């Protein structure tokens, strides 16, 4: 499949490969600067995301944007954010392994077109899917590995932080490590 970003997005928005399409209001393809070298990946859209067609727009998104602003990252300028699955699972449940498998090719194409130097997995499900199936998010967050030439790091999902605000400092430390890695590998933001 040889295509550009706009064609990929149009094709994704017509997807009917799994049953999630039957319940969606919008496909949540992603948001931000797709020419950036930094990609954030969550598990799947929630209710607000499904309604607006954009990832991380509810309370979790506000918290994420607030933490990223501290290291001068803005989805409007210098990173892109997407999800493993592009349609909302019912009642915001975790996307099933089958749903992830069916939908992951959209993310793979996004990665191929973007060519990010850093991918940050937001939460356990994204980390297990794109970094390592044995990752333990509460222990392994903030640790960088290189996989297929891309630096990857997992951090806590903003929704998990909202459920337990004592974990916010862990994520803030992870984002400081991200800032260090951005400077270390020479990404201009």
Secondary structure per residue as TSV (DSSP state, phi and psi in degrees):
chain	resnum	aa	ss	phi	psi
A	1	X	-	360.0	109.8
A	2	X	-	-108.6	107.8
A	3	X	-	-150.6	171.3
A	4	X	-	-100.9	176.6
A	5	X	H	-59.9	-45.8
A	6	X	H	-63.7	-41.2
A	7	X	H	-65.4	-41.1
A	8	X	H	-60.8	-45.0
A	9	X	H	-62.9	-44.1
A	10	X	H	-60.7	-43.5
A	11	X	H	-65.4	-42.8
A	12	X	H	-60.5	-41.9
A	13	X	H	-68.1	-12.8
A	14	X	T	-98.4	2.7
A	15	X	-	-62.8	136.8
A	16	X	-	-135.5	29.8
A	17	X	S	-71.9	-24.7
A	18	X	S	-131.3	171.6
A	19	X	G	-71.4	-11.7
A	20	X	G	-61.8	-26.5
A	21	X	G	-61.9	-27.3
A	22	X	G	-68.0	-24.1
A	23	X	T	-106.1	-8.7
A	24	X	-	-75.3	149.6
A	25	X	S	-89.7	-45.0
A	26	X	S	-139.4	148.7
A	27	X	-	-78.6	134.0
A	28	X	-	-104.6	87.6
A	29	X	-	-70.5	-42.4
A	30	X	-	151.7	179.6
A	31	X	E	-156.7	148.0
A	32	X	E	121.4	-158.3
A	33	X	-	-93.7	101.7
A	34	X	T	-73.7	-4.9
A	35	X	T	-93.3	2.1
A	36	X	S	-71.4	163.8
A	37	X	S	-101.5	9.7
A	38	X	E	-125.5	126.0
A	39	X	E	-124.1	128.5
A	40	X	E	-104.0	139.0
A	41	X	E	-131.4	124.1
A	42	X	E	-103.0	-173.4
A	43	X	S	-85.0	-45.8
A	44	X	-	-177.7	162.7
A	45	X	-	-71.9	148.3
A	46	X	-	-99.1	-166.5
A	47	X	H	-60.9	-49.8
A	48	X	H	-61.9	-39.5
A	49	X	H	-65.8	-42.3
A	50	X	H	-62.1	-41.0
A	51	X	H	-68.0	-39.9
A	52	X	H	-94.2	-14.8
A	53	X	T	73.6	20.3
A	54	X	S	-132.4	145.0
A	55	X	S	-78.4	147.8
A	56	X	S	51.5	60.7
A	57	X	-	-111.9	-9.3
A	58	X	S	-86.3	-152.4
A	59	X	H	-59.0	-39.3
A	60	X	H	-61.6	-42.9
A	61	X	H	-65.2	-39.0
A	62	X	H	-63.0	-42.7
A	63	X	H	-64.7	-44.4
A	64	X	H	-60.0	-48.5
A	65	X	H	-59.4	-40.1
A	66	X	H	-61.9	-44.7
A	67	X	H	-69.8	-37.9
A	68	X	H	-71.4	-31.4
A	69	X	H	-59.5	-31.1
A	70	X	T	-65.2	-20.8
A	71	X	T	-114.7	24.3
A	72	X	T	63.4	33.0
A	73	X	-	-107.4	135.6
A	74	X	-	-139.0	131.6
A	75	X	T	-64.3	-19.7
A	76	X	T	-75.1	-23.2
A	77	X	T	-117.9	-54.0
A	78	X	T	-129.8	20.9
A	79	X	-	-157.1	165.4
A	80	X	E	-122.0	148.8
A	81	X	E	-132.5	132.7
A	82	X	E	-144.0	-176.2
A	83	X	E	-131.6	162.5
A	84	X	S	-62.3	-52.4
A	85	X	S	-106.8	145.9
A	86	X	S	-98.3	-7.1
A	87	X	S	-121.2	149.3
A	88	X	-	-72.2	124.8
A	89	X	-	-69.8	145.5
A	90	X	G	-56.2	141.9
A	91	X	G	53.7	27.1
A	92	X	G	57.2	26.8
A	93	X	-	-67.5	164.0
A	94	X	-	-62.3	141.2
A	95	X	-	-64.8	136.8
A	96	X	-	-68.3	158.6
A	97	X	H	-56.0	-36.9
A	98	X	H	-66.4	-43.2
A	99	X	H	-62.6	-41.6
A	100	X	H	-61.9	-44.7
A	101	X	H	-63.3	-41.4
A	102	X	H	-67.0	-37.2
A	103	X	H	-92.9	-17.7
A	104	X	H	-61.1	-26.2
A	105	X	H	-62.7	-31.2
A	106	X	H	-60.7	-45.2
A	107	X	H	-65.3	-40.7
A	108	X	H	-58.5	-42.2
A	109	X	H	-66.9	-37.7
A	110	X	H	-60.5	-43.6
A	111	X	H	-64.5	-43.3
A	112	X	H	-59.9	-42.0
A	113	X	H	-74.5	-38.3
A	114	X	H	-72.2	-43.5
A	115	X	-	58.8	54.5
A	116	X	-	-67.9	152.2
A	117	X	S	-92.6	-23.3
A	118	X	E	-134.4	134.8
A	119	X	E	-122.2	129.2
A	120	X	E	-111.9	119.7
A	121	X	E	-87.2	125.2
A	122	X	E	-96.8	98.1
A	123	X	S	99.8	168.0
A	124	X	H	-59.7	-48.7
A	125	X	H	-64.5	-46.7
A	126	X	H	-62.8	-42.0
A	127	X	H	-63.8	-43.1
A	128	X	H	-67.2	-32.9
A	129	X	H	-78.1	-41.2
A	130	X	H	-106.4	-17.4
A	131	X	T	-105.6	-61.3
A	132	X	-	-161.7	127.5
A	133	X	T	-64.8	-15.4
A	134	X	T	-102.2	8.9
A	135	X	-	-63.2	143.0
A	136	X	-	-114.7	102.9
A	137	X	H	-57.5	-38.0
A	138	X	H	-72.3	-19.3
A	139	X	H	-103.7	-40.6
A	140	X	H	-93.9	-1.4
A	141	X	T	-61.8	147.1
A	142	X	T	82.5	-0.3
A	143	X	-	-99.7	128.5
A	144	X	E	-90.5	140.8
A	145	X	E	-130.9	161.1
A	146	X	E	-111.3	130.1
A	147	X	E	-138.1	123.5
A	148	X	T	51.8	38.2
A	149	X	T	78.9	6.8
A	150	X	E	-116.8	131.8
A	151	X	E	-72.7	131.4
A	152	X	E	-130.2	142.7
A	153	X	E	-145.1	143.3
A	154	X	E	-104.0	147.5
A	155	X	E	-139.8	168.1
A	156	X	-	-66.8	145.3
A	157	X	-	-70.0	137.4
A	158	X	H	-54.9	-32.5
A	159	X	H	-64.7	-35.7
A	160	X	H	-66.4	-36.5
A	161	X	H	-66.8	-42.5
A	162	X	H	-61.5	-30.8
A	163	X	H	-76.2	-24.3
A	164	X	-	-147.9	87.8
A	165	X	G	-62.8	-14.6
A	166	X	G	-65.8	-17.5
A	167	X	G	-85.6	-5.8
A	168	X	H	-60.1	-39.1
A	169	X	H	-64.5	-32.5
A	170	X	H	-61.7	-46.0
A	171	X	H	-67.0	-39.7
A	172	X	H	-60.8	-38.6
A	173	X	H	-64.9	-40.4
A	174	X	H	-59.5	-42.5
A	175	X	H	-69.2	-30.2
A	176	X	H	-66.6	-37.4
A	177	X	H	-65.8	-38.3
A	178	X	H	-61.5	-45.4
A	179	X	H	-58.8	-43.4
A	180	X	H	-61.7	-44.0
A	181	X	H	-65.8	-39.7
A	182	X	H	-57.0	-46.1
A	183	X	H	-69.9	-40.1
A	184	X	H	-61.8	-39.5
A	185	X	H	-95.5	0.6
A	186	X	T	81.0	31.7
A	187	X	-	-77.9	128.5
A	188	X	-	-89.4	126.3
A	189	X	-	-115.0	360.0
